Amino acid sequence: MAVENCLDELPITTLKGVGSKVAEKLGRLGIVSVGDILFHLPFRYEDRSEVVSIGALKPGDSCLFEGQVELAEVVFRGRRSMLVRLSDGTGFITLRFFHFSNSQKQAMKRGQWMRCFGDIKAYNKAGGAEVVHPEYSFISEQQRGQIDEGLLAVYPVTEGLNQTSFRKLIKQVFVMLQQGAHVCECLPQHALKKGQYLPLLDSLQELHYPQSMPPSDVSHIPAFQRLIFEELLANHLSLSLIKKGVKKQTAPSFNTEGTVLLQFLKTLEFDLTGAQQRVVEEITSDLRKASPMQRLLQGDVGSGKTVVAACAALTAIEAGYQVALMAPTELLAEQHYKNFQEWLSGLDIHVTCLLGRHKGKVYTAITGDIQLGKTNMIIGTQSLFQEKVSFAKLGLIIIDEQHRFGVQQRLALRGKGVNNDTCPHQLVMTATPIPRTLAMLGYADLDLSTIDELPPGRTPVTTTVLPVSKREKIIQRISQGVADGRQVYWVCTLIEESEVLQCQAAEVAAELLTECLPELNIGLVHGRMKAEEKQAVMDQFK
């Protein structure tokens, strides 16, 4: 294979074994060139240099172990799964598979030796440890203890692409580098020297093939910090250019008397805090200008961001423009819809909610009213991006939980309101505390407003990060909190357990909590449930 100078210019199909199907899978990971794969970095490392006896395995460890099959059976306890019991004379362990074939089941014969690697989970009721979907291979008794692996990088992959295949592709790319190919070094020498950073190629070599076990938090690796710096710099420059470009555009200026806003404030059963009043003034000042507002509003849960957003919305509506509020989930969108309906019911303002589940005549009626300008405020999810959704006069976009949406999504929604060379104002909100210096880096296209004061009677929110090893104590605190009359959310990043992603799934968490806290009513809500099922659970929670 001929080696070109720059790997960024080579399509990923240049690599051996990458046809159209594999290229499509890699594309889902954002890998389209040979250079891209070098920057698809490991998220952790596994030490497979030593076999650990089953009796020495501890929950929370990731270990290589060997054992002989004693039993393999399919059980139906809530969810169909295959359980394989292994023993090596020092103890026993259970392998659990939720996804398996008949051929896999038949291969797990009694007496067969297996070599496995996986995350050791808490001891089950039978007194043994458990591993869910371990990597495994069959070995003979003579092959026990014969290890030819050491430190292995573990990568984020996708369905149909396993770790072994991905590691082979990485190896091919480093062979090309040895043969004269190169990656482009973007940082000048003085920047490398000032930050004491490794050259790019040395950093990539260290991350993909470390010489010693790196720290559990890969962000502490110097080579990784070098790439973080480069990415933050590129991101900051890109966002600064976007901000400059947007500022050159024009936006509608809302020079209203504020009559509707004053009527709204009089209907509230509380007064705005000083911080809320300050932020409303900052936003109102932006909305009076003929250049598009791009403002990030941050504040703790309960600080009153939604009321501030309502003030901004009413300023736009009084000026004769529509407002779109986008939330990351249908549950949150429905919550906003309910709040705004209650707040604005006496102000002759038409608020509607557009969700992904709306179909047929309902969908046509909602989008028709939006297009004709009969609707003043539209609340929804990413359904607002749909091509069929057309606004009559969109003047303000409000995005809740902005970290769930990227810059391109913000720009795409803004494009919905572009009319006669003008574009809508934009307000994005977050409850995630972001230090000002970090906000200047991560959100350089946005100006920053902070609600740093809670309404009277509100308890300050405390955010604490705990390791997985503290899970049992957290569950105990849940039990105590509920006994004191409180309620608890347990949020997960996945619905079902994944063989690829190292994240806890909602279904697994619900099973765990139900088992550990049988006296409590544990509800489960996720995006695959029907609307009425989700609503029933939420009603019980309320």
ZIZI-V867394 format. One record per residue. N is the residue number from 1. RES is the residue in three letters. SS is DSSP state (~ for helix, > for strand, _ for the rest). BURIAL is + if it has 24 or more other C-alpha atoms within 12 Angstrom, else -. Layout:
BEGIN
N_RES_SS_BURIAL + N_RES_SS_BURIAL
END
This chain:
BEGIN
1_MET___- + 2_ALA___- + 3_VAL___- + 4_GLU___- + 5_ASN___- + 6_CYS_>_- + 7_LEU_~_+ + 8_ASP_~_+ + 9_GLU_~_- + 10_LEU___+ + 11_PRO_>_+ + 12_ILE_~_+ + 13_THR_~_+ + 14_THR_~_+ + 15_LEU___+ + 16_LYS___- + 17_GLY___- + 18_VAL___+ + 19_GLY___- + 20_SER_~_- + 21_LYS_~_- + 22_VAL_~_+ + 23_ALA_~_+ + 24_GLU_~_- + 25_LYS_~_+ + 26_LEU_~_+ + 27_GLY_~_+ + 28_ARG___- + 29_LEU___- + 30_GLY___- + 31_ILE___+ + 32_VAL___+ + 33_SER_>_+ + 34_VAL_~_+ + 35_GLY_~_+ + 36_ASP_~_+ + 37_ILE_~_+ + 38_LEU_~_+ + 39_PHE___+ + 40_HIS___+ + 41_LEU___+ + 42_PRO_>_+ + 43_PHE_>_+ + 44_ARG_>_+ + 45_TYR_>_+ + 46_GLU_>_+ + 47_ASP_>_+ + 48_ARG___+ + 49_SER___- + 50_GLU___- + 51_VAL_>_+ + 52_VAL___+ + 53_SER___+ + 54_ILE_~_+ + 55_GLY_~_- + 56_ALA_~_- + 57_LEU___+ + 58_LYS___+ + 59_PRO___+ + 60_GLY___- + 61_ASP___+ + 62_SER_>_+ + 63_CYS_>_+ + 64_LEU_>_+ + 65_PHE_>_+ + 66_GLU_>_+ + 67_GLY_>_+ + 68_GLN_>_+ + 69_VAL_>_+ + 70_GLU_>_+ + 71_LEU_>_+ + 72_ALA_>_+ + 73_GLU_>_+ + 74_VAL_>_+ + 75_VAL_>_- + 76_PHE_>_- + 77_ARG___- + 78_GLY___- + 79_ARG___- + 80_ARG_>_- + 81_SER_>_- + 82_MET_>_+ + 83_LEU_>_+ + 84_VAL_>_+ + 85_ARG_>_+ + 86_LEU_>_+ + 87_SER_>_+ + 88_ASP___+ + 89_GLY___- + 90_THR___- + 91_GLY___+ + 92_PHE_>_+ + 93_ILE_>_+ + 94_THR_>_+ + 95_LEU_>_+ + 96_ARG_>_+ + 97_PHE_>_+ + 98_PHE___+ + 99_HIS___- + 100_PHE___- + 101_SER___- + 102_ASN_~_- + 103_SER_~_- + 104_GLN_~_- + 105_LYS_~_- + 106_GLN_~_- + 107_ALA_~_- + 108_MET___+ + 109_LYS___- + 110_ARG___- + 111_GLY___- + 112_GLN___+ + 113_TRP_>_+ + 114_MET_>_+ + 115_ARG_>_+ + 116_CYS_>_+ + 117_PHE_>_+ + 118_GLY_>_+ + 119_ASP_>_+ + 120_ILE___+ + 121_LYS_>_+ + 122_ALA___+ + 123_TYR___- + 124_ASN___- + 125_LYS___- + 126_ALA___- + 127_GLY___- + 128_GLY___+ + 129_ALA_>_+ + 130_GLU_>_+ + 131_VAL_>_+ + 132_VAL_>_+ + 133_HIS___+ + 134_PRO___+ + 135_GLU_>_+ + 136_TYR_>_+ + 137_SER_>_- + 138_PHE_>_- + 139_ILE_>_+ + 140_SER___- + 141_GLU_~_- + 142_GLN_~_- + 143_GLN_~_- + 144_ARG___+ + 145_GLY___+ + 146_GLN___- + 147_ILE___- + 148_ASP___- + 149_GLU___- + 150_GLY___- + 151_LEU_>_+ + 152_LEU_>_+ + 153_ALA_>_+ + 154_VAL_>_+ + 155_TYR_>_+ + 156_PRO___+ + 157_VAL___+ + 158_THR___+ + 159_GLU___- + 160_GLY___- + 161_LEU___+ + 162_ASN___- + 163_GLN_~_+ + 164_THR_~_- + 165_SER_~_- + 166_PHE_~_+ + 167_ARG_~_+ + 168_LYS_~_- + 169_LEU_~_+ + 170_ILE_~_+ + 171_LYS_~_- + 172_GLN_~_+ + 173_VAL_~_+ + 174_PHE_~_+ + 175_VAL_~_- + 176_MET_~_+ + 177_LEU_~_+ + 178_GLN_~_- + 179_GLN___- + 180_GLY___- + 181_ALA___+ + 182_HIS_>_+ + 183_VAL___+ + 184_CYS___- + 185_GLU___- + 186_CYS___- + 187_LEU___- + 188_PRO___- + 189_GLN_~_- + 190_HIS_~_- + 191_ALA_~_- + 192_LEU_~_- + 193_LYS_~_- + 194_LYS_~_- + 195_GLY_~_- + 196_GLN___- + 197_TYR___+ + 198_LEU___+ + 199_PRO___+ + 200_LEU_~_+ + 201_LEU_~_+ + 202_ASP_~_+ + 203_SER_~_+ + 204_LEU_~_+ + 205_GLN_~_+ + 206_GLU_~_+ + 207_LEU_~_+ + 208_HIS_~_+ + 209_TYR___+ + 210_PRO___+ + 211_GLN___- + 212_SER___- + 213_MET___- + 214_PRO___+ + 215_PRO___- + 216_SER___- + 217_ASP___- + 218_VAL_~_+ + 219_SER_~_- + 220_HIS_~_- + 221_ILE___+ + 222_PRO_~_+ + 223_ALA_~_+ + 224_PHE_~_+ + 225_GLN_~_+ + 226_ARG_~_+ + 227_LEU_~_+ + 228_ILE_~_- + 229_PHE_~_+ + 230_GLU_~_+ + 231_GLU_~_- + 232_LEU_~_- + 233_LEU_~_- + 234_ALA_~_- + 235_ASN_~_- + 236_HIS_~_+ + 237_LEU_~_- + 238_SER_~_- + 239_LEU_~_+ + 240_SER_~_- + 241_LEU_~_- + 242_ILE_~_- + 243_LYS_~_+ + 244_LYS_~_- + 245_GLY_~_- + 246_VAL_~_+ + 247_LYS_~_+ + 248_LYS___- + 249_GLN___+ + 250_THR_>_+ + 251_ALA___+ + 252_PRO___+ + 253_SER___+ + 254_PHE___+ + 255_ASN___- + 256_THR___+ + 257_GLU___- + 258_GLY___+ + 259_THR_~_- + 260_VAL_~_+ + 261_LEU_~_+ + 262_LEU_~_- + 263_GLN_~_- + 264_PHE_~_+ + 265_LEU_~_+ + 266_LYS_~_- + 267_THR_~_- + 268_LEU___- + 269_GLU___- + 270_PHE___- + 271_ASP___- + 272_LEU___+ + 273_THR___+ + 274_GLY_~_- + 275_ALA_~_+ + 276_GLN_~_+ + 277_GLN_~_+ + 278_ARG_~_- + 279_VAL_~_+ + 280_VAL_~_+ + 281_GLU_~_- + 282_GLU_~_+ + 283_ILE_~_+ + 284_THR_~_+ + 285_SER_~_- + 286_ASP_~_+ + 287_LEU_~_+ + 288_ARG___+ + 289_LYS___- + 290_ALA___+ + 291_SER___+ + 292_PRO___+ + 293_MET___+ + 294_GLN_>_+ + 295_ARG_>_+ + 296_LEU_>_+ + 297_LEU_>_+ + 298_GLN_>_+ + 299_GLY_>_+ + 300_ASP___+ + 301_VAL___+ + 302_GLY___+ + 303_SER___+ + 304_GLY___+ + 305_LYS_~_+ + 306_THR_~_+ + 307_VAL_~_+ + 308_VAL_~_+ + 309_ALA_~_+ + 310_ALA_~_+ + 311_CYS_~_+ + 312_ALA_~_+ + 313_ALA_~_+ + 314_LEU_~_+ + 315_THR_~_+ + 316_ALA_~_+ + 317_ILE_~_+ + 318_GLU_~_+ + 319_ALA___+ + 320_GLY___+ + 321_TYR___+ + 322_GLN_>_+ + 323_VAL_>_+ + 324_ALA_>_+ + 325_LEU_>_+ + 326_MET_>_+ + 327_ALA___+ + 328_PRO___+ + 329_THR___+ + 330_GLU_~_+ + 331_LEU_~_+ + 332_LEU_~_+ + 333_ALA_~_+ + 334_GLU_~_+ + 335_GLN_~_+ + 336_HIS_~_+ + 337_TYR_~_+ + 338_LYS_~_- + 339_ASN_~_- + 340_PHE_~_+ + 341_GLN_~_+ + 342_GLU_~_- + 343_TRP_~_+ + 344_LEU_~_+ + 345_SER___- + 346_GLY___- + 347_LEU___+ + 348_ASP___- + 349_ILE___+ + 350_HIS___+ + 351_VAL_>_+ + 352_THR_>_+ + 353_CYS_>_+ + 354_LEU_>_+ + 355_LEU___+ + 356_GLY___+ + 357_ARG___- + 358_HIS___- + 359_LYS___- + 360_GLY_~_- + 361_LYS_~_- + 362_VAL_~_- + 363_TYR_~_- + 364_THR_~_- + 365_ALA_~_- + 366_ILE_~_+ + 367_THR_~_+ + 368_GLY_~_- + 369_ASP_~_+ + 370_ILE_~_+ + 371_GLN_~_+ + 372_LEU_~_- + 373_GLY___+ + 374_LYS___+ + 375_THR___+ + 376_ASN___+ + 377_MET_>_+ + 378_ILE_>_+ + 379_ILE_>_+ + 380_GLY_>_+ + 381_THR___+ + 382_GLN_~_+ + 383_SER_~_+ + 384_LEU_~_+ + 385_PHE_~_+ + 386_GLN___- + 387_GLU___- + 388_LYS___- + 389_VAL___+ + 390_SER___+ + 391_PHE___+ + 392_ALA___+ + 393_LYS___+ + 394_LEU_>_+ + 395_GLY_>_+ + 396_LEU_>_+ + 397_ILE_>_+ + 398_ILE_>_+ + 399_ILE_>_+ + 400_ASP___+ + 401_GLU___+ + 402_GLN_~_+ + 403_HIS_~_+ + 404_ARG_~_- + 405_PHE___- + 406_GLY___- + 407_VAL_~_+ + 408_GLN_~_- + 409_GLN_~_+ + 410_ARG_~_+ + 411_LEU_~_+ + 412_ALA_~_- + 413_LEU_~_+ + 414_ARG_~_+ + 415_GLY_~_+ + 416_LYS___+ + 417_GLY___+ + 418_VAL___+ + 419_ASN_>_- + 420_ASN___- + 421_ASP___- + 422_THR_>_+ + 423_CYS___+ + 424_PRO___+ + 425_HIS_>_+ + 426_GLN_>_+ + 427_LEU_>_+ + 428_VAL_>_+ + 429_MET_>_+ + 430_THR_>_+ + 431_ALA___+ + 432_THR___- + 433_PRO___+ + 434_ILE___+ + 435_PRO___- + 436_ARG_~_- + 437_THR_~_- + 438_LEU_~_- + 439_ALA_~_+ + 440_MET_~_+ + 441_LEU_~_+ + 442_GLY_~_+ + 443_TYR___+ + 444_ALA___+ + 445_ASP___+ + 446_LEU___+ + 447_ASP_>_+ + 448_LEU_>_+ + 449_SER_>_+ + 450_THR_>_+ + 451_ILE_>_+ + 452_ASP___+ + 453_GLU___+ + 454_LEU___+ + 455_PRO___+ + 456_PRO___- + 457_GLY___- + 458_ARG___- + 459_THR___- + 460_PRO___- + 461_VAL___- + 462_THR___- + 463_THR___- + 464_THR___- + 465_VAL___- + 466_LEU___- + 467_PRO___- + 468_VAL_~_- + 469_SER_~_- + 470_LYS_~_- + 471_ARG_~_- + 472_GLU_~_- + 473_LYS_~_- + 474_ILE_~_- + 475_ILE_~_+ + 476_GLN_~_- + 477_ARG_~_- + 478_ILE_~_+ + 479_SER_~_+ + 480_GLN_~_- + 481_GLY_~_- + 482_VAL_~_- + 483_ALA_~_- + 484_ASP___- + 485_GLY___- + 486_ARG___- + 487_GLN___- + 488_VAL___- + 489_TYR___- + 490_TRP___+ + 491_VAL___- + 492_CYS___- + 493_THR___- + 494_LEU_>_- + 495_ILE___- + 496_GLU___+ + 497_GLU___+ + 498_SER___+ + 499_GLU___+ + 500_VAL___+ + 501_LEU___- + 502_GLN___- + 503_CYS___- + 504_GLN___+ + 505_ALA_>_+ + 506_ALA_~_+ + 507_GLU_~_+ + 508_VAL_~_+ + 509_ALA_~_+ + 510_ALA_~_+ + 511_GLU_~_- + 512_LEU_~_- + 513_LEU_~_+ + 514_THR_~_- + 515_GLU_~_- + 516_CYS_~_- + 517_LEU___- + 518_PRO___- + 519_GLU___- + 520_LEU___- + 521_ASN___- + 522_ILE___+ + 523_GLY___+ + 524_LEU___+ + 525_VAL___+ + 526_HIS___+ + 527_GLY___+ + 528_ARG___- + 529_MET___- + 530_LYS___- + 531_ALA_~_- + 532_GLU_~_- + 533_GLU_~_- + 534_LYS_~_- + 535_GLN_~_- + 536_ALA_~_- + 537_VAL_~_- + 538_MET_~_- + 539_ASP_~_- + 540_GLN_~_- + 541_PHE_~_- + 542_LYS___-
END
